[in-house]
Amino acid sequence: MRTTEQLEGLSLLGNTATSYPDQYAPEVLETFPNKHPENEYLVTFTCPEFTSLCPKTGQPDFAKILISYIPRERMVESKSLKLYLFSFRNHGDFHEDCVNIIMKDLVKLMDPRYIEVKGIFTPRGGIAIHPFANHGDADHQDLVAARLLASMPNEF
């Protein structure tokens, strides 16, 4: 069981008066201590209802966002992650930018050993875009390269 001190700083979890941000809001992200920092294990989040806006037309873009990371000392709290991803709803950026922004914000927040973010965007105009971004510390550079190559479509 987690102690009160370990849960300190988590203001969103259990809060029934949740306020949904209507603009890009990295400040809503919260973390908690990893109780197993000596272990290398993978945490994966799937957000099947991600929405952002095209920066040129303002039309909505829909995607499934997949986030996987190997934690170090801190872990992202899932409700805060949900609200953060929701904050992209009125954010105008290209698919590739959204994926890289998400990855960089989570790296800054948690300093994970390894992280990857993939966007599976719904095709528009007959073209599907699936950007993939990853980052790893010095001990995980082989994983960075391997996962980057593995993310390439088989059509090549």
Buried (B, 14 or more C-beta within 10 A) or exposed (E): EEEEEEEEEBEBEEEEEEEEBEEBBBEBBBBBBBEEEEEEEEBEBEBEEBBBBBEEEEEEBBBBBBBBBBBBEBBBBEBBBBBBBBBBBBBBBBBBBBBBBBBBBBBEBBBBBBBBBBBBBEEBEEEEBBBBBBBBBEEBEEBBEEBEEEBEEEEE
